[in-house]
Amino acid sequence: MTDPVDPGTGRTSHRAPGGASLDGMDARSDAREFLTSRRARITPEQAGLRTYGGTRRVPGLRREEVALLAGVSVDYYTRLERGNLSGVSETVLEALVRALQLDDAERDHLFDLARATQTVAPRRRRPAPQRVRPSVQRMLDAMTGAPAFVRNGRMDIVAANRLGRALYSEMFADPRRPANTARFVYLDPRAPAFYRDWDQVASDSVAILRSEAGRDPYNRDLSDLVGELSTQSELFRTRWAAHNVRYHDTGTKRFHHPVVGDLTLTYENMTLVGDSGLTMFAYTAEAGSKSEEALNLLASWTATLEPGEETIDADHAQQH
């Protein structure tokens, strides 16, 4: 039985510029393509299955092999992989997690897709603008030695402290508000120089948006953003079609700032329990490092500016 795995065309359905909206972002098609892509990446050897030679027609596991590993019939797994997750139990989903060797982010994404496909698809809605409470802004402002900001799942920066705006001055130079990390990464020519590991940041940005699309597939603002990026960036389209997801909890980022040069900063995030969908990020430098010196210099430079001047362009900054 042959079973060519369809990894997608590398392109996401989208409208032309001017009315950018991603037509193809729906839970059922996402579930189909997600399961297909996860199956394609696992070899029989990785799954602990015996092979008997000969030429395989698929790059990964066959459907019947996944069904065997998950303990379900081939017909039932085929139905699931076609995006029909209606009525699927948590037990079966957990079996798929084990069979496809999903990590925590992928597991949660599968469960999100299953929940979304088991309800009647509502009309896409445009959520109310997200704003932080005054107490959250005061907390940000009190963090004078650490760049910090609050971001939503769409990667909009909805609030920041002065040092956060100064660190991301290249992104905040775009007058559109709220500033959006994914738009900056893919559409702003300054981004590759600002992020020393731009390719990794670009991959992570797509994966974060993919995760959010699983949690909230009928968010019109999110689908509009994905449509905009898909229309204007071939690289984004290709990576969006890969259906990779990931968590963005902690890690290290390397920057090249137009004022203070190179910085290597560690970030931590904190979910704002009282503000659904919002997460606070804070950056710190290793004590005694050159990055700490650069961060302190950035804080000193920021203190000499009037509020709002942290986002002046690089040429102007170099003159200070």
N, C-alpha and C positions, 0 to 999 in steps of 0.2 A: 504494500500500500504506500503510495508516494504521498508526500504532504509538504509541498513547497512552502516554506515559511515566508510570509509576506512582511518584511520589515518596514513597509511604507515606501512611499515614493521619494522621501526626503523633502517633500513640500507639504505645507499645510494649506488647506483651503482658505482663501482670503479674498476680500474685495480689493478693488484698486484704491490708490491713495485718494484721500478726500472724503471717504466714507469708510475708513478702515474699521472693519469689524470681523472677527474671526468666525466664519459660518460653521466650521467643523468642530468647535469646542462643545462636545456634549458627552455625557457620562458613558453612554453605551459604546460609541465609537472609541472613546478613550480606553474603556475597559478592554475592548477587543484588541486594540493596538498595543496596550500595555502587556497583556498576557502573551501575545504573540512575540513581542520583543524580548520578554524575559525568557521564554522558551528557547528562542534562537541563540541565546548566549551561553547555554549550558550544554556541554558535551556529555555523551553517555558515560565517559570515564569519570567526569566530575560528579555525575549523579550516582556512581557506583553500579552502573549497568554493564553487563557483559555484551560485547559486540562480536560478530562472527565474520568479520571481513566483508569484502565487497564494497561497492561505492554507495555512499549515503547521499540521498537527494536533498537533504536539509542541512543547514549549518549547525543546528543544535539538536534538541530532542524532537522526536516525533510526538504527535498528539497522543498516540496510544502509550508511549513511554511515560508521559506526564500522568496520564490516567492511571497507569499501573502504580506509579510512585505515590499518587494521591489516594489510591484506593477507591476510585470511582470508575464507572463504565466509560468507554471511549465516546459513546454517543452523548453522555452527560457532559463530559469535559468539552467536547466539540461545541455543545450549546453554550457553555460558559465562555469559551474563547471567542464566540461570535458576539459577545457583549451582553448576552441574556443572563444576567445575574439575579433575576427576579426569583425570590424565594430561597436563594442559596443560604445555607446555614453557616454559622460561625465555625462549626466543626469542619465543614468542607473548605471554607476559606483558609483555615489554619493548615489543613492538609496541602492546599496549593502553596501556601507560604513555605512549607517544608520541601515540597517537591521541586519548586522553582528556586529554592535557596534565596529567598528574599531577605534583605536586611530590614531593620526596624522602620526606616522611612518608607521603603517599598511596601512593607506589610500594612502600615497605616494608610498608604495611598490606595491599596487594593480594597481595604475595608471602606474607605471614603467613596470609592467608585461604586462599590456594591450598594451602599446606602443610597447614593444618588440615582442608581438605575432602578431601585425598587419603589420609586415614587413617580407620580405623573409629572413630567417636566413642566415647570411653571414658565411663564414668560420671563425673559431676562429682565432684571430690574437694576436700576442704578441706585446703589446704596447712598445713604446720607453721608455728607462729608465727615470724616473722622477728625476729631480734635481731642487734644489731651486736656485733662482737668487741670485747673490752676495749681493744685498741689503737685502734680507730676512735673509741670514746668518749673516750679520752685525747686524741686529735687534736681532737675537737670541743671538749673542755674547755679545750684550750690556745689556742683562738681566742677570746680574751677581748674583743677589740674588734670582732668581726664576728658577727652572728646567724647560726647555722648549725644545720642539722638533716639527718637522713637519712630518706628517704622511699622507699616501695616503689611498684610500678606501680599499686596500688589507691589511692594517695594517702594511705596511713597514714603518720603521723609515728612512726617506730620509735625514734628517738633525737634528742636536741637538746642544745645547750649552754645555759647559763643565760640568755645574752642572746637566744638563739633562742626560748626559752620566754617570756621577757619581751616580745619583739616580738609574739609570737602569743598573748599572755595571754588575749585574747578567745576564741580557739579552745580553748586548754587549760582554760578555765573549765568546759567540759563535762567531767563526771567520767568519761565513757566513754573507755576506752583500748583500742587506740591512738587518739589523736586523728586525725581524718580531715578533710583539707582540703575534699574535695567535699561531705561532709555539712555542714560548717560553712558553706560558701558558699551552699548551697541551702536548708538547713533552719534555720539560726540567724538570728534577726532582727537580731543585731548585725553580721552580715557586710556588708550594704550600706554601713553607716557606716564600717566598718573599712577596706574596700577602696574607695579613691576612684574606681577604675575597675572597679566591681563587675561590670558587664555583660560586660566583656572577660574578667575572671577567671572568670566563670561559663561563658562559651563555651569558654575554654581548658580548664577542668576536665573538661567533657564530652568534648572532643576527646582529652584525655590518657587518659581511661577507655576511649574507643573504641579507641584504639591498643592499649591493654593487652588489651582483649577480643579483638582480632585475634591477638595473640601468645599468649594463654592463654585460649582460649574455654571451657575446662572447669574453670575455677577457681571453686569454689562460693562462696568468700568474695566474689569480685568480682561474681558474678551476684546474690548476696544484696544487696550494696550497691546495684547498679544497680536491683534490684527495689524496695528501700526508697526510693530517690530518685525512681523513676518513680511509685511509689504516692503519694508525698507532695508532689510538685512537678510541676505541669503544664508549667512552663517547661523543666524537665529532660527530661520526656518528649518535648517538641517538638524540643529540640536533639539529644537522643539519636537521634531518627528521621532527622535530617539526615545522619548518618554522616560528619561531619567529623572529621578527625584532624590532629594537629600535633605537632611536637617542642617541647620545653620546655627548651632548652639554655641560653639566656642572654637577658637582657632587663632591663627596668626596671619596678618596681612602685611604686605610690603608696599610702601608708597614712595613716590617721588614728588615731593611738594614743591611748588614753584618758589616758595620763600625760604624754607629751611632744608631742602634737599631730601635725602633718603631717610625713611623711618621704617622700622619693623615693630609693629604693635600687636599685642594680644587683645582679642576681643572676647567679651562674655555677653550673653543676652539674658534678659529677665522678662518673662511674660508678665504683663500688667493684668493681674487677675480681675481688677475692677474695670478694665477697658477691653472688651472683647475684640480680639484680632490684632491688638497692638503689642509690640515688643520693644523693650528698651535695650540698646546696645551701648557698651562703654569700652573704651580703648585705654590700655596702659602700656608703658614701656618698661623693660627690665631695668632694675635699679643699677645705676652706674654705667649704663650703656650709652653709646653715641646717640641712640634713638631717644633716650631720656633727655639728653642735652638738647637735641633738636626739638623735642616736644616742649621743653621748658622755654626754649627760644621762641617757639610759635606762640606759647601762652603770653610771653612778654610782649611780643609784637602785637598780638590781639588786644592787649590791655591798653595800647596807645591809640587804638582806633575808636571812632564813634560807633555805636551799635548799628549794625547793617553793613559796615565797611569791610567786614571779614570776607565778603564775597567779591572784592574787586579783582580785576583780571590780573594775570600773571605779570604782564609788562608793568602795570602800575605797581604791583607788589614789589617788584625788583627795585623800583626807585626808592622804596622806603628803607 
